[in-house]
Amino acid sequence: MQAYPAALNELIAFFESLPEGERRENLIDLAAASAAHAPKESETFDLEDVRKDAECTDTVGVHVRLESGERVHFAISLGPKVQTLTKALTTILCRGLNGSTLQEVLDVPQDFVPRIIGAELVRLRSQTVYYVLGRMKQAAAQLVASNEPFRQS
């Protein structure tokens, strides 16, 4: 069994315990909460990657900084046309990955996504459900690469 960061593991367990209707209601609630994970005006980040890719309906910004050494804090900015499911996954990923190490973020497999949103939504949305996780992993990899010369063996 794959080990996930503790906060993400709790979210997976919570969603797996829900019947389909309640799962979807909770996803809608989490989508509405996605703005809470947007960068605040006063925040500074070690890496900011804001762009629109073909896989998404609007611009997505991944903002990440290192805290307490190797612990990451993500904030995500979303354009107004980003779909509800992507917004929900943004909230899940920020809650589930903030406080993790860069390596823990890089090691998170995609297999948890259907466990949270259900196989039906994964089929309907195909690769778009993995988009934000992929962007967060890219940002973590960039931070790892940029910090390599400074690391002590």
MITI-273627 format. One line per 3 residues: number of its first residue (from 0); their letters; for each residue y, x, z of N, C-alpha, C, CB. Coordinates in nm, 2 decimals, padded with zeros to 4 digits. Atoms other than C-alpha are relative to their C-alpha. Last residue first. Glycine has a CB too. Layout:
<sites>
NUM) A) Y:X:Z:Y:X:Z:Y:X:Z:Y:X:Z; ...
</sites>
This chain:
<sites>
152) SQR) 00.15:00.02:00.01:01.54:02.55:00.16:-00.06:00.01:00.14:-00.07:00.11:-00.08; 00.07:-00.12:-00.05:01.91:02.49:00.20:-00.15:-00.02:00.00:00.05:00.03:00.15; 00.11:00.03:-00.10:02.08:02.23:-00.02:-00.06:00.14:00.04:-00.11:-00.08:-00.07
149) FPE) -00.05:-00.01:-00.14:02.41:02.31:-00.18:-00.11:-00.02:00.10:00.11:-00.11:00.02; -00.04:-00.14:-00.03:02.29:02.39:-00.53:00.04:00.02:00.14:00.11:00.04:-00.09; 00.10:-00.10:00.00:02.09:02.06:-00.54:00.05:00.14:00.04:-00.07:00.00:-00.13
146) NSA) 00.00:-00.07:-00.13:02.38:01.83:-00.44:-00.11:00.11:00.01:-00.03:-00.10:00.11; -00.13:-00.06:-00.02:02.47:01.72:-00.80:00.00:00.08:00.14:00.11:-00.10:00.01; -00.02:-00.11:00.09:02.11:01.66:-00.89:00.13:00.08:00.03:00.00:-00.05:-00.14
143) VLQ) 00.10:-00.10:-00.03:02.04:01.45:-00.58:00.03:00.12:-00.09:-00.15:-00.05:-00.02; -00.04:-00.07:-00.12:02.36:01.26:-00.64:-00.09:00.11:00.04:00.01:-00.11:00.11; -00.12:-00.08:00.03:02.27:01.19:-01.00:00.05:00.07:00.12:00.11:-00.09:-00.06
140) AAA) 00.04:-00.12:00.07:01.92:01.08:-00.90:00.12:00.09:-00.03:-00.08:-00.04:-00.13; 00.06:-00.09:-00.10:02.07:00.84:-00.65:-00.05:00.13:-00.06:-00.12:-00.08:00.07; -00.11:-00.05:-00.08:02.30:00.69:-00.92:-00.06:00.10:00.11:00.08:-00.11:00.07
137) QKM) -00.07:-00.09:00.08:02.00:00.65:-01.16:00.11:00.07:00.08:00.06:-00.06:-00.13; 00.08:-00.12:00.00:01.80:00.48:-00.88:00.07:00.11:-00.09:-00.14:-00.03:-00.06; -00.01:-00.07:-00.14:02.08:00.24:-00.82:-00.08:00.13:00.00:-00.04:-00.10:00.11
134) RGL) -00.13:-00.06:-00.01:02.10:00.16:-01.20:00.02:00.07:00.14:00.11:-00.10:-00.02; 00.00:-00.12:00.09:01.73:00.10:-01.22:00.13:00.07:00.01:-00.03:-00.04:-00.14; 00.08:-00.10:-00.07:01.74:-00.13:-00.91:00.00:00.13:-00.09:-00.15:-00.05:00.02
131) VYY) -00.08:-00.06:-00.10:02.03:-00.32:-01.08:-00.08:00.11:00.08:00.04:-00.11:00.10; -00.12:-00.07:00.04:01.84:-00.37:-01.40:00.07:00.07:00.11:00.09:-00.10:-00.07; 00.01:-00.14:-00.05:01.49:-00.47:-01.27:00.13:00.09:-00.03:-00.12:00.07:-00.07
128) VTQ) 00.02:00.00:-00.15:01.54:-00.84:-01.29:-00.01:00.14:00.06:-00.12:-00.08:00.04; -00.13:00.01:-00.07:01.69:-00.80:-01.64:-00.02:00.00:00.15:00.07:-00.13:-00.04; -00.05:-00.13:-00.06:01.35:-00.67:-01.76:00.14:-00.01:00.07:00.02:00.10:-00.11
125) SRL) 00.05:-00.12:00.05:01.19:-01.01:-01.81:00.06:00.12:00.07:00.02:00.01:-00.15; -00.12:-00.09:00.01:01.41:-01.30:-01.70:-00.04:00.14:-00.05:00.06:00.01:00.13; -00.11:00.06:00.07:01.16:-01.58:-01.76:00.11:00.10:-00.02:00.06:-00.12:00.08
122) RVL) 00.04:00.03:00.14:00.85:-01.38:-01.68:00.12:-00.05:-00.07:-00.11:-00.10:00.00; 00.01:-00.13:00.06:01.01:-01.24:-01.36:-00.03:-00.02:-00.15:-00.11:00.09:00.07; -00.13:-00.05:00.03:01.12:-01.59:-01.27:00.00:00.14:-00.06:00.09:00.01:00.13
119) EAG) -00.06:00.09:00.10:00.77:-01.72:-01.29:00.13:00.05:-00.04:00.00:-00.14:00.05; 00.04:-00.04:00.13:00.62:-01.42:-01.10:00.06:-00.08:-00.11:-00.15:-00.01:-00.01; 00.11:00.07:00.06:00.82:-01.49:-00.79:-00.03:00.03:-00.14:00.03:-00.15:00.01
116) IIR) -00.06:00.11:00.09:01.16:-01.37:-00.68:-00.11:-00.09:-00.06:00.08:00.05:-00.11; -00.12:00.07:-00.05:01.06:-01.16:-00.38:00.03:-00.12:-00.08:00.11:00.10:00.01; 00.04:00.05:-00.13:00.70:-01.05:-00.46:00.12:-00.07:00.06:-00.05:00.12:00.09
113) PVF) 00.07:00.13:00.01:00.80:-01.03:-00.83:-00.04:-00.06:00.14:-00.12:00.01:-00.09; -00.09:00.10:00.06:01.06:-00.76:-00.74:-00.08:-00.14:-00.01:00.05:00.04:-00.13; -00.04:00.09:-00.10:00.83:-00.56:-00.50:00.08:-00.12:-00.06:00.09:00.07:00.10
110) DQP) 00.10:00.11:-00.02:00.65:-00.39:-00.79:00.04:-00.10:00.11:-00.13:00.06:00.04; -00.05:00.13:00.04:00.96:-00.20:-00.90:-00.10:-00.11:00.04:00.02:00.00:-00.15; 00.06:00.05:00.12:00.86:00.11:-00.70:00.06:-00.14:-00.04:-00.15:00.00:00.00
107) VDL) 00.02:00.14:00.00:01.10:00.26:-00.44:-00.06:-00.05:-00.14:00.12:-00.08:00.04; 00.14:00.03:-00.01:01.06:00.64:-00.45:-00.04:-00.15:00.00:-00.06:00.06:00.12; 00.07:-00.04:00.12:01.41:00.71:-00.58:-00.15:-00.04:00.00:00.01:00.15:-00.02
104) VEQ) -00.04:00.08:00.11:01.56:00.51:-00.30:-00.07:00.03:-00.13:00.16:00.01:-00.02; 00.06:00.13:-00.02:01.35:00.68:-00.04:00.04:-00.10:-00.11:00.04:-00.06:00.14; 00.14:-00.01:00.05:01.45:01.02:-00.19:-00.07:-00.14:00.02:-00.08:00.11:00.08
101) LTS) 00.00:00.00:00.15:01.82:00.93:-00.16:-00.15:00.00:-00.05:00.07:00.13:-00.05; -00.03:-00.13:00.06:01.76:00.84:00.20:00.00:-00.01:-00.15:-00.10:00.11:00.05; 00.12:-00.07:00.04:01.78:00.48:00.32:00.05:00.14:-00.04:-00.07:-00.07:-00.12
98) GNL) 00.05:-00.07:-00.12:02.08:00.34:00.52:-00.13:00.08:-00.04:-00.04:-00.10:00.11; -00.11:-00.07:-00.08:02.16:00.09:00.25:-00.06:00.05:00.13:00.11:-00.10:00.03; -00.01:-00.14:00.02:01.84:00.01:00.06:00.11:00.07:00.07:00.01:00.03:-00.15
95) GRC) 00.12:-00.06:-00.02:01.73:-00.34:00.17:00.00:00.15:-00.02:-00.10:-00.05:-00.10; 00.06:00.02:-00.14:02.06:-00.50:00.23:-00.12:00.09:00.02:-00.03:-00.15:00.02; -00.09:-00.06:-00.09:02.21:-00.35:-00.09:-00.05:-00.01:00.14:00.14:-00.06:-00.01
92) LIT) 00.01:-00.14:00.01:01.89:-00.43:-00.29:00.10:00.07:00.10:00.03:00.05:-00.14; 00.13:-00.04:-00.05:01.87:-00.79:-00.17:-00.01:00.16:00.00:-00.12:-00.05:-00.08; -00.01:00.01:-00.15:02.24:-00.85:-00.23:-00.13:00.05:00.07:00.02:-00.15:00.04
89) TLA) -00.10:-00.09:-00.05:02.22:-00.71:-00.58:00.01:-00.01:00.15:00.14:-00.03:-00.06; 00.06:-00.13:-00.02:01.90:-00.90:-00.64:00.09:00.11:00.05:-00.07:00.04:-00.13; 00.09:00.01:-00.12:02.08:-01.23:-00.57:-00.07:00.14:00.02:-00.10:-00.11:-00.02
86) KTL) -00.08:00.00:-00.12:02.36:-01.13:-00.81:-00.09:-00.01:00.12:00.10:-00.12:00.00; -00.05:-00.13:-00.02:02.11:-01.05:-01.08:00.08:00.02:00.12:00.08:00.05:-00.13; 00.11:-00.08:-00.05:01.94:-01.38:-01.03:00.04:00.14:00.02:-00.12:-00.01:-00.10
83) TQV) 00.03:00.03:-00.14:02.27:-01.57:-01.05:-00.11:00.09:00.05:-00.03:-00.14:00.01; 00.09:00.12:-00.04:02.37:-01.41:-01.38:-00.03:-00.01:00.14:-00.13:00.01:-00.09; 00.13:-00.05:-00.05:02.66:-01.16:-01.43:-00.08:-00.12:00.05:00.01:00.10:00.11
80) KPG) 00.11:00.06:00.07:02.94:-01.33:-01.62:-00.14:00.04:00.04:00.02:00.03:-00.15; 00.01:00.14:-00.02:03.22:-01.27:-01.37:-00.12:-00.07:-00.07:00.12:-00.07:-00.04; -00.09:00.08:00.08:03.17:-00.89:-01.36:-00.03:-00.15:00.01:-00.02:00.04:-00.15
77) LSI) 00.06:00.08:00.11:02.98:-00.74:-01.07:00.11:-00.08:-00.08:-00.10:-00.10:00.06; -00.10:00.09:00.06:03.08:-00.46:-00.84:-00.06:-00.07:-00.12:00.13:00.08:-00.03; 00.02:00.04:00.14:02.80:-00.31:-00.63:00.11:-00.09:-00.04:-00.14:-00.07:-00.02
74) AFH) -00.08:00.12:00.02:02.83:-00.12:-00.30:-00.01:-00.03:-00.15:00.15:00.02:00.04; -00.03:00.05:00.13:02.56:00.13:-00.19:00.10:-00.12:00.01:-00.13:-00.05:-00.08; -00.06:00.13:-00.01:02.55:00.33:00.12:00.04:-00.04:-00.14:00.12:00.00:00.10
71) VRE) -00.09:00.06:00.10:02.31:00.62:00.13:00.06:-00.13:00.04:-00.08:-00.01:-00.13; 00.01:00.14:00.01:02.17:00.83:00.41:00.10:-00.06:-00.10:00.02:-00.07:00.14; 00.07:00.05:00.12:02.13:01.20:00.34:-00.01:-00.15:-00.01:-00.13:00.06:-00.01
68) GSE) 00.09:-00.09:00.07:02.38:01.35:00.58:-00.06:-00.05:-00.12:-00.11:00.04:00.10; 00.09:-00.06:-00.09:02.52:01.08:00.80:-00.10:00.09:-00.06:-00.08:-00.11:00.09; -00.05:00.02:-00.14:02.66:00.89:00.51:-00.10:00.07:00.09:00.02:-00.15:00.04
65) LRV) 00.10:-00.06:-00.10:02.62:00.97:00.14:00.07:-00.02:00.13:-00.04:00.14:-00.03; -00.04:-00.12:-00.08:02.82:00.75:-00.09:-00.11:00.04:00.09:00.14:-00.03:00.07; 00.09:-00.06:-00.10:02.73:00.51:-00.37:00.07:00.11:00.07:-00.14:00.04:-00.06
62) HVG) -00.09:-00.09:-00.08:02.92:00.28:-00.61:-00.09:00.04:00.12:00.13:-00.08:00.05; 00.08:-00.05:-00.11:02.72:00.10:-00.88:00.09:00.11:00.07:-00.14:00.06:-00.05; -00.04:-00.13:-00.05:02.94:-00.10:-01.11:-00.09:00.03:00.12:00.15:00.00:00.04
59) VTD) 00.06:-00.02:-00.13:02.80:-00.38:-01.33:00.05:00.14:00.04:-00.15:-00.01:00.01; -00.01:-00.13:-00.06:02.99:-00.51:-01.63:-00.06:00.00:00.14:00.15:00.04:00.00; -00.14:-00.04:-00.03:02.87:-00.83:-01.80:-00.01:00.14:00.07:00.06:-00.10:00.10
56) TCE) -00.10:00.08:00.07:02.56:-01.00:-01.95:00.15:00.04:00.03:-00.02:-00.14:00.05; -00.07:00.09:-00.09:02.32:-00.73:-01.86:00.11:-00.07:-00.07:00.05:00.08:00.12; 00.10:00.08:-00.08:02.04:-00.54:-02.05:00.07:-00.10:00.09:-00.08:00.09:00.08
53) ADK) 00.05:00.11:00.08:02.29:-00.43:-02.33:-00.09:-00.09:00.09:-00.08:00.06:-00.11; 00.11:-00.04:00.08:02.48:-00.22:-02.07:-00.06:-00.12:-00.08:-00.11:00.06:00.09; 00.08:00.12:00.05:02.82:-00.28:-01.93:-00.11:00.05:-00.09:00.10:-00.10:-00.08
50) RVD) 00.02:00.02:00.14:02.96:00.00:-01.72:-00.07:-00.13:-00.04:-00.07:00.12:-00.06; -00.03:00.13:00.04:03.08:00.12:-01.38:-00.01:-00.01:-00.15:00.15:-00.04:00.05; 00.05:00.01:00.14:02.92:00.43:-01.23:00.02:-00.15:-00.04:-00.15:00.04:-00.02
47) ELD) -00.03:00.14:00.05:03.10:00.54:-00.91:-00.04:00.00:-00.15:00.15:-00.03:00.02; 00.03:00.03:00.14:02.96:00.84:-00.72:00.04:-00.14:-00.03:-00.15:00.03:-00.04; 00.04:-00.13:00.06:03.06:01.01:-00.39:-00.03:-00.02:-00.15:-00.12:00.06:00.07
44) FTE) 00.14:-00.02:00.04:03.24:00.69:-00.29:-00.02:00.14:-00.06:-00.05:-00.11:-00.09; 00.02:-00.11:00.10:03.56:00.60:-00.11:-00.15:00.03:-00.02:00.07:00.13:00.05; 00.12:-00.08:00.00:03.63:00.27:00.06:00.01:00.11:-00.11:-00.12:-00.09:-00.03
41) SEK) -00.02:-00.12:-00.08:03.98:00.13:00.12:-00.12:00.10:00.00:00.03:-00.03:00.15; -00.11:-00.08:00.06:03.97:-00.13:-00.16:00.02:00.14:00.08:00.13:-00.07:00.02; -00.12:00.04:-00.06:03.63:-00.26:-00.05:00.11:00.10:-00.05:-00.01:00.01:00.16
38) PAH) -00.08:-00.10:-00.07:03.34:-00.21:-00.28:00.13:-00.05:00.05:00.02:00.12:-00.10; -00.09:-00.07:00.10:03.14:-00.52:-00.36:00.08:00.11:00.08:00.10:-00.11:-00.06; 00.05:-00.14:00.02:02.85:-00.60:-00.12:00.08:00.07:-00.11:-00.14:-00.01:-00.05
35) AAS) -00.01:-00.08:-00.12:03.01:-00.91:00.03:-00.04:00.15:-00.02:-00.08:-00.07:00.11; -00.13:-00.05:00.00:03.06:-01.04:-00.33:00.02:00.08:00.13:00.11:-00.11:00.00; -00.01:-00.13:00.07:02.68:-01.08:-00.35:00.14:00.07:00.01:-00.04:-00.01:-00.15
32) AAA) -00.04:-00.11:-00.09:02.67:-01.35:-00.09:00.02:00.13:-00.06:-00.10:00.01:00.11; -00.13:00.04:-00.05:02.66:-01.64:-00.34:00.06:00.11:00.10:00.00:-00.13:00.07; -00.09:-00.02:00.12:02.36:-01.47:-00.51:00.15:-00.03:00.05:-00.04:-00.09:-00.12
29) LDI) -00.02:-00.15:00.01:02.19:-01.45:-00.17:00.10:00.03:-00.11:-00.13:00.08:-00.01; -00.08:-00.04:-00.11:02.23:-01.83:-00.12:00.04:00.15:-00.01:-00.07:-00.03:00.13; -00.13:00.06:00.03:02.09:-01.89:-00.47:00.10:00.04:00.11:-00.01:-00.15:-00.02
26) LNE) -00.06:-00.08:00.11:01.80:-01.66:-00.39:00.14:-00.04:-00.04:-00.10:00.00:-00.12; -00.05:-00.12:-00.07:01.74:-01.85:-00.06:00.06:00.10:-00.10:-00.12:00.07:00.07; -00.12:00.03:-00.08:01.72:-02.18:-00.25:00.06:00.13:00.07:-00.03:-00.11:00.10
23) RRE) -00.11:00.01:00.09:01.48:-02.02:-00.50:00.13:-00.04:00.07:-00.03:-00.11:-00.11; -00.03:-00.13:00.05:01.25:-01.91:-00.22:00.12:00.00:-00.10:-00.13:00.06:-00.08; -00.08:-00.07:-00.10:01.27:-02.24:-00.05:00.04:00.14:-00.05:-00.07:00.01:00.14
20) GEP) -00.13:00.07:-00.01:01.14:-02.42:-00.36:00.10:00.07:00.09:-00.01:-00.14:00.04; -00.09:-00.03:00.12:00.87:-02.16:-00.42:00.14:-00.07:00.01:-00.07:-00.06:-00.13; 00.05:00.08:00.12:00.72:-02.18:-00.07:00.10:00.02:-00.11:-00.02:-00.15:00.04
17) LSE) -00.07:00.13:00.03:00.84:-01.90:00.16:-00.07:-00.07:-00.12:00.14:00.03:-00.04; 00.04:00.11:-00.09:00.63:-01.63:00.33:00.05:-00.14:-00.04:00.05:00.03:00.14; 00.14:00.03:00.03:00.66:-01.38:00.04:-00.05:-00.12:00.09:-00.09:00.12:00.03
14) FFA) 00.02:00.07:00.12:01.03:-01.40:00.07:-00.14:-00.04:-00.03:00.06:00.07:-00.12; -00.06:00.13:-00.01:01.04:-01.30:00.43:-00.02:-00.08:-00.12:00.15:00.02:00.03; 00.09:00.08:-00.09:00.78:-01.02:00.39:00.06:-00.14:00.01:-00.01:00.06:00.14
11) ILE) 00.12:00.03:00.07:00.98:-00.87:00.10:-00.09:-00.10:00.08:-00.08:00.13:-00.04; -00.04:00.10:00.10:01.31:-00.89:00.30:-00.12:-00.05:-00.09:00.11:00.05:-00.10; -00.03:00.12:-00.07:01.15:-00.71:00.59:00.03:-00.12:-00.10:00.11:00.01:00.11
8) NLA) 00.13:00.05:-00.03:01.01:-00.44:00.36:00.01:-00.14:00.07:-00.08:00.10:00.09; 00.05:00.06:00.12:01.36:-00.39:00.22:-00.14:-00.06:00.03:-00.02:00.11:-00.11; -00.08:00.12:00.03:01.50:-00.33:00.57:-00.05:-00.07:-00.13:00.14:00.04:-00.02
5) APY) 00.03:00.10:-00.10:01.21:-00.09:00.66:00.08:-00.13:-00.03:00.04:00.04:00.14; -00.09:00.00:-00.12:01.24:00.12:00.35:-00.01:-00.12:00.08:00.15:00.02:-00.05; -00.14:00.03:00.04:00.93:00.06:00.14:00.09:00.03:00.12:00.01:-00.15:-00.04
2) AQM) -00.09:00.01:-00.11:00.58:00.21:00.18:00.15:-00.02:-00.05:00.00:00.13:00.09; -00.12:-00.08:00.02:00.34:00.13:-00.10:00.09:-00.02:00.13:00.08:-00.05:-00.12; -00.12:00.08:00.00:00.00:00.00:00.00:00.12:00.09:00.00:00.00:-00.10:00.12
</sites>
